[in-house]
């Protein structure tokens, strides 16, 4: 990823120690390795999931890291990469 323009990283787990890896009680359950990779390589975007209650976004250096919403909980994230716009929407039935 180093030196690659417009790189996008997609992982299951979120980066540890951020607001997008926090579960009830304030415990952070994300990945330290993913956090280090983001800090070192600085992809433009990072998409993750796993911690459904922490859907949202976090800026790590120049990387926008997004914990997408859970379809199981009736929501999903729509991303317009060209415009760099992200929106959590209710799932249509």
ABEGO torsion letter per residue (X at the ends): XBGBBGBBBBBABBBBGBAAABBBGGBBABBAAAAAAAAAAGBABBBBBGBAAABEBBBBEABBBBBBBBAAAGBBBBBBAAAGBBBBBBBBX
